[in-house]
């Protein structure tokens, strides 16, 4: 698959400024996989749409694209308009781009070397007709490797990064790496989301505190970055991911806890 071109179309007529119609760009990142980063990214995007914003959501995880499934939009088909790729519009005012839309089989692995992956990601930034957006949310792959570095450098004037972590020690080691990675590339940290901290009782629906406190809060204080809030383990969140309906669309404890997190992200972006 090394020689595959993700998109082909007419030759470009001169260089254009990428993402020039996008007001705000937010990266969502994590130091390791399995912390719910993509779920957080999807719900940030849908939450912003609920508030009346025009939003784009770029799934930049080439090897594990999950955004289309989280949104219940796995069957979308992309179109070309001239030499521009038209992203999938999965909700009114929500445009999505993912490598998943180019795979013939949903479970097919993407076996590409670095330069091919970088070329695909560059096309997602430069050759997609994102149009006029209030926000572009970029779901980065986990870790601090080539793809995250390349996307961060390709997106012009990004507002910053939301870092997602969980309470375990091993996740916190990774989140410290993410904070330092953001600093090295000049990317502002908008704050930490402390995911899967505590739990929601499946019987009464009430949120309960976890036993380990908040190591993410300690890491935020250590590095001087904002602590955006925590999200509990909730079986309804897992079901929402499987059903393709973001949990923020329903009024339940997890949605209620996520709204203040989204408030803080918007405040950090719009007030600098």
SERO-4910 file (N, C-alpha, C, O; in steps of 0.05 Angstrom, whole numbers):
BEGIN
 pado doro    nc1    nc2    nc3   cac1   cac2   cac3    cc1    cc2    cc3    oc1    oc2    oc3
  Unk    A     16    -24      0      0      0      0     17     25      0      6     48      0
  Unk    A     43     22      0     61     45      3     57     66    -20     62     90    -15
  Unk    A     48     57    -43     46     76    -66     18     87    -70     13    101    -89
  Unk    A      0     80    -52    -28     90    -55    -29    120    -51    -17    131    -32
  Unk    A    -44    134    -68    -50    162    -64    -79    163    -53    -97    152    -65
  Unk    A    -82    177    -31   -109    178    -18   -129    191    -36   -151    182    -39
  Unk    A   -121    213    -48   -139    228    -65   -125    235    -91   -101    242    -91
  Unk    A   -140    234   -112   -129    244   -137   -150    262   -149   -174    258   -146
  Unk    A   -140    282   -164   -159    301   -176   -144    319   -195   -120    314   -200
  Unk    A   -157    339   -206   -143    357   -224   -120    371   -211   -119    374   -187
  Unk    A   -101    379   -227    -78    393   -216    -86    419   -203   -104    433   -213
  Unk    A    -73    426   -181    -79    450   -166    -71    474   -182    -51    474   -196
  Unk    A    -86    496   -180    -80    521   -194    -68    540   -174    -81    559   -165
  Unk    A    -43    536   -168    -29    554   -149    -34    546   -120    -52    531   -114
  Unk    A    -17    556   -103    -17    550    -74    -38    566    -60    -40    591    -64
  Unk    A    -55    554    -43    -75    568    -28    -67    567      2    -53    549     11
  Unk    A    -77    586     16    -73    587     45    -90    566     59   -115    567     56
  Unk    A    -79    547     73    -95    526     86   -112    537    108   -103    553    124
  Unk    A   -137    527    110   -155    533    132   -160    563    136   -164    572    159
  Unk    A   -160    578    115   -163    607    118   -191    615    126   -194    638    136
  Unk    A   -210    598    123   -237    605    132   -244    595    160   -267    596    168
  Unk    A   -224    584    174   -229    572    200   -220    592    222   -196    600    222
  Unk    A   -237    599    240   -231    619    261   -213    606    283   -192    618    290
  Unk    A   -221    583    293   -206    571    316   -199    542    310   -216    527    298
  Unk    A   -175    534    318   -167    506    314   -157    495    340   -140    506    354
  Unk    A   -169    472    348   -163    459    373   -153    431    368   -167    415    354
  Unk    A   -130    424    379   -120    396    378   -130    381    403   -130    393    425
  Unk    A   -137    356    399   -144    339    422   -123    317    422   -121    302    402
  Unk    A   -108    314    443    -86    295    443    -85    279    469    -97    287    489
  Unk    A    -69    258    469    -64    242    493    -37    229    491    -26    225    469
  Unk    A    -25    224    514      2    212    513      2    182    507     22    171    499
  Unk    A    -22    169    510    -24    141    504    -53    136    494    -71    152    497
  Unk    A    -56    112    483    -83    104    473   -100     94    496    -91     88    518
  Unk    A   -126     91    491   -144     79    510   -154     97    532   -165     88    552
  Unk    A   -151    124    529   -160    142    550   -185    157    542   -194    174    557
  Unk    A   -197    151    519   -222    164    511   -218    190    496   -236    207    496
  Unk    A   -195    193    484   -189    218    470   -209    224    448   -219    246    446
  Unk    A   -213    204    431   -231    208    408   -260    214    417   -274    230    404
  Unk    A   -268    200    438   -295    206    449   -297    234    458   -317    248    453
  Unk    A   -277    244    472   -276    272    481   -277    291    456   -292    310    456
  Unk    A   -260    285    436   -260    302    412   -287    303    398   -296    325    391
  Unk    A   -300    280    395   -326    279    382   -347    295    398   -363    309    386
  Unk    A   -346    293    424   -366    308    440   -360    337    442   -379    353    446
  Unk    A   -335    345    441   -329    374    439   -341    385    413   -354    406    414
  Unk    A   -337    371    391   -347    380    365   -378    382    365   -389    402    357
  Unk    A   -391    361    374   -420    361    374   -431    382    394   -451    394    389
  Unk    A   -417    384    417   -426    405    436   -424    433    425   -442    449    430
  Unk    A   -403    438    409   -401    464    397   -423    469    376   -433    491    373
  Unk    A   -430    448    361   -452    449    342   -478    456    356   -494    472    347
  Unk    A   -482    443    379   -506    448    395   -508    478    403   -530    488    407
  Unk    A   -485    491    406   -485    519    414   -487    537    390   -484    562    393
  Unk    A   -491    526    366   -496    543    343   -472    548    326   -473    564    307
  Unk    A   -449    535    331   -425    540    316   -423    521    292   -433    499    292
  Unk    A   -409    531    271   -402    514    248   -375    501    255   -356    515    262
  Unk    A   -374    474    253   -351    459    264   -341    439    244   -357    426    229
  Unk    A   -315    436    243   -303    414    228   -289    396    248   -279    404    268
  Unk    A   -288    370    241   -275    350    258   -257    333    241   -266    317    224
  Unk    A   -231    336    245   -211    321    229   -200    298    246   -188    302    266
  Unk    A   -205    274    236   -195    249    248   -167    244    236   -164    234    214
  Unk    A   -147    252    252   -119    250    242   -105    224    251    -81    221    247
  Unk    A   -120    206    262   -109    180    270   -110    161    247   -131    148    242
  Unk    A    -89    159    232    -88    143    207    -92    113    213   -106     99    198
  Unk    A    -80    103    235    -80     74    240   -105     66    257   -112     42    257
  Unk    A   -117     84    270   -141     77    286   -163     97    284   -172    108    304
  Unk    A   -173    102    260   -194    123    257   -220    113    269   -231     93    262
  Unk    A   -230    129    288   -255    120    302   -277    142    302   -299    136    310
  Unk    A   -270    166    292   -290    187    293   -316    180    277   -337    185    288
  Unk    A   -314    169    252   -339    163    239   -357    144    254   -382    148    255
  Unk    A   -345    124    267   -362    106    283   -374    120    307   -397    115    314
  Unk    A   -359    136    321   -369    150    344   -392    169    337   -409    174    354
  Unk    A   -393    178    312   -414    196    304   -437    181    289   -456    193    280
  Unk    A   -434    155    286   -454    140    271   -454    147    242   -475    148    229
  Unk    A   -430    153    231   -428    164    203   -407    148    188   -389    160    175
  Unk    A   -410    122    188   -390    105    175   -395    101    145   -378     92    130
  Unk    A   -419    107    136   -427    101    108   -426    126     90   -435    125     67
  Unk    A   -415    148    100   -414    172     84   -395    169     60   -376    154     61
  Unk    A   -401    183     39   -384    183     15   -375    211      8   -391    230      9
  Unk    A   -349    214      3   -338    240     -2   -339    247    -32   -339    229    -49
  Unk    A   -340    273    -38   -342    282    -65   -319    301    -70   -307    312    -52
  Unk    A   -313    304    -96   -293    325   -105   -308    348   -117   -328    344   -131
  Unk    A   -299    372   -112   -309    396   -125   -284    410   -137   -270    424   -122
  Unk    A   -280    408   -163   -256    417   -175   -233    401   -164   -232    377   -167
  Unk    A   -213    415   -152   -191    401   -140   -193    399   -110   -173    394    -96
  Unk    A   -217    404    -99   -220    404    -70   -237    381    -62   -257    373    -75
  Unk    A   -230    368    -39   -245    347    -27   -267    359    -10   -262    377      6
  Unk    A   -291    349    -13   -313    358      4   -316    340     28   -321    316     24
  Unk    A   -313    350     52   -316    332     76   -345    323     79   -363    335     68
  Unk    A   -348    301     94   -375    291     99   -389    310    119   -377    318    139
  Unk    A   -414    317    113   -430    333    132   -449    314    146   -470    307    136
  Unk    A   -440    306    171   -455    285    185   -477    296    202   -496    281    209
  Unk    A   -476    321    209   -497    335    222   -499    363    210   -479    372    198
  Unk    A   -521    377    212   -521    405    204   -500    420    218   -499    420    243
  Unk    A   -482    433    203   -460    449    214   -437    433    225   -420    444    239
  Unk    A   -436    407    219   -413    390    227   -401    375    204   -414    358    192
  Unk    A   -376    383    196   -362    370    174   -340    352    185   -326    359    204
  Unk    A   -337    328    172   -318    309    183   -301    298    160   -310    293    138
  Unk    A   -275    294    167   -257    281    148   -241    260    164   -232    264    186
  Unk    A   -239    236    151   -225    214    164   -214    195    143   -226    192    121
  Unk    A   -192    183    149   -180    163    130   -200    139    127   -199    124    108
  Unk    A   -217    135    147   -236    113    146   -254    114    122   -263     94    112
  Unk    A   -259    138    111   -276    141     88   -262    131     62   -275    129     41
  Unk    A   -237    125     63   -222    116     40   -215     87     40   -203     76     22
  Unk    A   -224     73     61   -218     44     64   -240     28     52   -263     32     58
  Unk    A   -233      9     35   -253     -8     22   -266    -27     43   -290    -33     40
  Unk    A   -251    -35     63   -262    -52     84   -258    -37    111   -237    -26    116
  Unk    A   -278    -37    128   -278    -22    153   -255    -31    171   -244    -15    186
  Unk    A   -248    -57    171   -228    -67    189   -201    -70    175   -183    -84    185
  Unk    A   -198    -58    151   -172    -61    137   -151    -44    150   -155    -21    157
  Unk    A   -127    -56    155   -105    -41    167    -93    -21    147    -93    -27    123
  Unk    A    -84      1    156    -70     20    139    -40     16    143    -28     24    163
  Unk    A    -28      2    123      0     -5    124     16     14    106     23      7     84
  Unk    A     21     37    117     35     58    102     60     66    117     61     66    141
  Unk    A     81     73    101    105     84    113    100    114    118     81    126    109
  Unk    A    119    125    134    117    153    143    110    173    121     92    189    125
  Unk    A    125    174     99    120    195     79     92    194     67     80    215     61
  Unk    A     81    170     64     54    167     53     34    177     73     15    191     66
  Unk    A     37    170     98     19    181    119     20    211    120      0    224    123
  Unk    A     44    222    119     47    251    121     33    264     97     21    286    100
  Unk    A     36    252     73     23    263     50     -8    263     52    -21    282     44
  Unk    A    -19    241     64    -48    240     68    -57    262     87    -77    275     82
  Unk    A    -42    264    109    -50    285    129    -47    313    118    -64    330    124
  Unk    A    -27    317    102    -24    343     89    -49    349     71    -58    372     71
  Unk    A    -58    329     56    -81    333     40   -106    340     56   -123    356     48
  Unk    A   -109    327     79   -132    332     96   -132    361    106   -153    372    112
  Unk    A   -109    373    109   -107    401    117   -109    420     93   -124    440     95
  Unk    A    -95    414     72    -92    434     50   -112    430     27   -118    450     14
  Unk    A   -121    406     23   -138    400     -1   -167    395      5   -183    390    -13
  Unk    A   -175    397     30   -203    394     38   -217    421     39   -206    440     50
  Unk    A   -240    423     27   -255    447     27   -271    450     53   -295    443     54
  Unk    A   -258    459     74   -271    461    100   -290    485    100   -309    485    117
  Unk    A   -286    504     83   -305    527     82   -301    545    106   -280    546    118
  Unk    A   -323    559    113   -323    578    135   -331    562    161   -353    552    162
  Unk    A   -313    561    180   -318    547    205   -312    564    229   -293    581    227
  Unk    A   -327    561    250   -320    574    275   -298    558    289   -280    570    302
  Unk    A   -299    531    287   -280    514    301   -272    491    283   -289    479    269
  Unk    A   -247    483    283   -238    458    272   -225    442    296   -206    452    308
  Unk    A   -236    419    301   -226    401    322   -209    380    309   -219    366    291
  Unk    A   -185    376    317   -167    357    305   -161    335    326   -149    340    346
  Unk    A   -171    311    320   -166    288    337   -139    275    329   -138    260    310
  Unk    A   -118    281    344    -92    272    338    -89    242    346   -103    233    364
  Unk    A    -70    228    333    -65    201    343    -52    202    370    -40    222    377
  Unk    A    -54    180    386    -42    180    412    -11    181    411      1    172    391
  Unk    A      1    192    431     30    194    432     40    220    421     25    238    414
  Unk    A     67    221    418     80    245    409     99    239    386    121    248    384
  Unk    A     88    223    367    104    214    344    102    233    320     93    256    322
  Unk    A    110    222    297    112    238    272     85    250    264     84    274    257
  Unk    A     63    234    266     38    245    257     29    269    273     20    289    262
  Unk    A     31    267    300     23    289    317     40    314    311     30    336    310
  Unk    A     66    309    308     84    331    303     78    344    276     77    369    274
  Unk    A     73    328    256     68    339    229     42    355    228     41    377    217
  Unk    A     20    343    240     -6    357    240     -3    384    255    -13    404    246
  Unk    A     10    383    278     13    408    294     28    429    278     22    453    281
  Unk    A     47    421    261     61    440    245     46    449    220     51    471    210
  Unk    A     28    432    210     13    438    186    -10    457    192    -17    473    174
  Unk    A    -22    455    215    -45    472    222    -35    499    229    -21    503    249
  Unk    A    -42    520    214    -32    546    219    -47    559    243    -71    558    244
  Unk    A    -31    572    261    -42    588    283    -63    573    299    -85    582    304
  Unk    A    -56    548    308    -74    533    325    -77    547    352    -58    559    362
  Unk    A   -102    546    362   -107    559    388    -95    544    411    -89    556    432
  Unk    A    -92    518    408    -80    502    430    -90    474    430   -104    465    412
  Unk    A    -82    459    451    -88    431    454   -103    425    479    -97    436    501
  Unk    A   -123    407    477   -136    395    500   -123    368    503   -123    352    485
  Unk    A   -113    362    527    -99    337    532   -117    319    549   -127    328    570
  Unk    A   -122    295    540   -140    276    554   -123    255    569   -105    244    557
  Unk    A   -130    250    594   -116    230    609   -135    215    627   -159    221    628
  Unk    A   -125    195    641   -140    180    660   -124    179    687   -101    187    687
  Unk    A   -136    170    709   -123    174    735    -99    156    740    -84    161    759
  Unk    A    -94    135    724    -72    117    730    -45    130    728    -41    149    712
  Unk    A    -26    120    743      1    131    743     13    130    715     26    149    707
  Unk    A      9    108    701     22    105    674     11    125    655     25    135    637
  Unk    A    -15    132    657    -27    152    640    -16    180    647    -12    196    629
  Unk    A    -12    184    672     -1    211    680     28    215    672     36    237    666
  Unk    A     43    193    671     70    196    660     68    205    631     84    222    622
  Unk    A     50    193    616     46    201    588     36    229    584     44    243    566
  Unk    A     18    238    602      7    265    599     29    286    605     28    307    593
  Unk    A     47    279    622     70    298    626     86    301    601     95    322    594
  Unk    A     90    278    586    104    279    561     88    296    541    100    312    526
  Unk    A     62    294    541     45    310    522     48    339    528     50    356    510
  Unk    A     48    347    554     51    375    561     78    386    551     79    408    540
  Unk    A     99    370    556    125    379    547    127    379    517    141    397    506
  Unk    A    115    360    503    114    360    474    101    385    464    112    398    445
  Unk    A     78    393    475     65    417    466     83    441    470     84    459    453
  Unk    A     97    442    493    115    465    497    137    466    477    145    488    469
  Unk    A    148    443    470    170    442    451    163    452    423    179    464    410
  Unk    A    137    448    415    129    456    388    114    483    389    103    491    369
  Unk    A    113    495    412     99    521    415     69    520    414     56    539    406
  Unk    A     58    498    423     29    495    423     18    499    451     26    485    470
  Unk    A      1    518    454    -11    525    480    -28    502    490    -43    490    475
  Unk    A    -26    495    516    -43    475    528    -68    488    539    -66    504    558
  Unk    A    -90    482    527   -116    494    537   -124    482    563   -139    494    578
  Unk    A   -115    457    568   -122    445    594   -123    415    592   -121    403    570
  Unk    A   -126    402    616   -128    373    618   -156    365    623   -170    377    640
  Unk    A   -165    343    609   -191    330    616   -184    304    630   -170    287    619
  Unk    A   -194    302    654   -189    279    671   -211    258    667   -232    259    680
  Unk    A   -206    240    648   -228    221    640   -228    196    657   -207    188    668
  Unk    A   -251    184    659   -254    158    673   -246    160    703   -235    141    714
  Unk    A   -251    184    715   -245    188    743   -271    188    758   -287    205    755
  Unk    A   -274    167    775   -300    163    788   -318    146    770   -309    135    750
  Unk    A   -342    143    778   -361    126    763   -389    136    767   -396    150    786
  Unk    A   -407    128    748   -435    134    750   -449    108    757   -446     88    743
  Unk    A   -464    108    779   -478     83    788   -499     75    767   -515     91    759
  Unk    A   -497     50    757   -516     41    737   -545     38    747   -564     36    731
  Unk    A   -549     39    774   -575     35    786   -589     62    791   -612     66    784
  Unk    A   -574     81    805   -587    106    812   -579    129    793   -592    150    794
  Unk    A   -558    125    777   -550    145    758   -534    168    769   -529    188    756
  Unk    A   -526    166    795   -511    187    807   -481    183    804   -471    160    804
  Unk    A   -466    205    801   -437    203    798   -425    201    826   -433    215    844
  Unk    A   -404    184    828   -390    180    853   -361    185    849   -350    181    827
  Unk    A   -347    193    870   -319    199    869   -303    173    866   -310    152    876
  Unk    A   -280    175    851   -261    153    850   -245    151    876   -245    169    892
  Unk    A   -230    130    879   -215    125    903   -187    138    902   -174    142    922
  Unk    A   -178    145    878   -150    154    875   -146    184    874   -124    193    869
  Unk    A   -168    200    880   -164    229    878   -160    237    849   -171    225    831
  Unk    A   -145    259    845   -141    269    818   -111    273    814   -101    295    819
  Unk    A    -98    253    803    -70    256    796    -67    276    773    -47    290    770
  Unk    A    -88    278    755    -87    297    733    -87    325    744    -73    343    733
  Unk    A   -102    330    765   -102    357    777    -74    364    787    -65    386    784
  Unk    A    -61    344    800    -34    349    810    -15    355    787      2    372    789
  Unk    A    -18    340    764     -1    345    741     -6    373    730     13    387    722
  Unk    A    -31    381    729    -38    408    719    -25    429    736    -14    449    726
  Unk    A    -26    425    763    -13    445    780     17    445    777     30    466    778
  Unk    A     28    421    774     57    418    771     68    433    747     89    446    748
  Unk    A     53    432    724     62    445    700     49    472    694     55    484    674
  Unk    A     31    480    712     19    507    708      0    508    685     -1    529    671
  Unk    A    -15    486    680    -35    486    658    -63    483    671    -65    472    693
  Unk    A    -84    492    657   -111    491    669   -120    462    672   -115    444    655
  Unk    A   -135    457    693   -149    432    697   -178    437    689   -193    452    702
  Unk    A   -187    424    667   -213    430    655   -236    416    669   -258    425    668
  Unk    A   -229    394    683   -250    379    697   -248    349    692   -231    340    677
  Unk    A   -265    334    705   -263    305    703   -290    293    693   -311    305    697
  Unk    A   -287    270    681   -310    255    671   -309    227    684   -288    214    684
  Unk    A   -332    218    694   -332    191    707   -336    169    687   -344    173    664
  Unk    A   -329    145    696   -336    121    681   -367    118    681   -379    119    702
  Unk    A   -379    115    657   -408    114    655   -415     94    634   -407     98    611
  Unk    A   -429     73    640   -436     53    619   -452     65    596   -450     55    574
  Unk    A   -466     88    601   -480    100    579   -462    113    559   -468    115    535
  Unk    A   -438    122    568   -418    133    550   -408    112    531   -405    116    507
  Unk    A   -402     88    543   -393     66    527   -415     58    506   -408     53    483
  Unk    A   -440     57    515   -461     50    496   -465     71    475   -471     65    452
  Unk    A   -460     97    482   -463    118    462   -442    115    440   -447    121    417
  Unk    A   -418    107    448   -397    103    429   -404     80    410   -399     82    386
  Unk    A   -415     59    420   -423     36    404   -446     43    385   -448     33    363
  Unk    A   -465     59    395   -488     66    379   -484     88    359   -500     93    342
  Unk    A   -461    103    362   -456    125    345   -472    150    351   -477    166    333
  Unk    A   -479    153    376   -494    177    385   -478    190    408   -479    179    430
  Unk    A   -464    212    403   -448    225    424   -465    230    449   -488    239    448
  Unk    A   -453    224    472   -468    226    497   -478    254    504   -497    258    519
  Unk    A   -464    275    493   -472    302    499   -500    309    488   -512    329    496
  Unk    A   -510    293    470   -536    298    459   -559    290    479   -582    298    475
  Unk    A   -552    275    499   -572    266    519   -567    280    546   -544    285    553
  Unk    A   -588    285    560   -586    298    586   -583    277    607   -602    266    616
  Unk    A   -558    272    615   -552    252    636   -528    263    651   -517    283    644
  Unk    A   -519    249    672   -497    260    689   -472    265    673   -458    285    679
  Unk    A   -465    248    654   -440    252    639   -442    277    622   -423    292    620
  Unk    A   -465    281    609   -468    305    593   -468    330    610   -456    350    603
  Unk    A   -480    328    634   -480    351    652   -452    358    662   -446    381    667
  Unk    A   -435    337    666   -408    342    675   -390    352    652   -370    365    657
  Unk    A   -397    345    627   -381    353    605   -385    382    597   -367    395    587
  Unk    A   -409    392    601   -415    420    593   -397    441    605   -387    458    591
  Unk    A   -391    439    632   -372    459    643   -343    456    631   -329    476    629
  Unk    A   -336    431    624   -310    427    611   -309    442    584   -290    455    578
  Unk    A   -331    439    569   -333    453    544   -334    483    547   -322    498    532
  Unk    A   -347    492    568   -347    521    575   -319    532    578   -312    553    568
  Unk    A   -303    517    593   -276    525    599   -258    525    574   -241    542    570
  Unk    A   -263    505    556   -247    504    531   -254    529    514   -236    542    504
  Unk    A   -280    535    511   -288    557    495   -277    584    507   -268    601    492
  Unk    A   -279    586    533   -268    610    546   -239    614    541   -229    636    535
  Unk    A   -224    592    543   -195    593    539   -188    601    510   -169    616    505
  Unk    A   -204    590    491   -199    596    463   -206    625    456   -191    639    444
  Unk    A   -230    633    463   -241    658    454   -230    682    470   -230    705    460
  Unk    A   -220    677    494   -208    699    510   -178    698    510   -165    714    524
  Unk    A   -166    679    496   -137    677    494   -126    666    520   -101    663    522
***
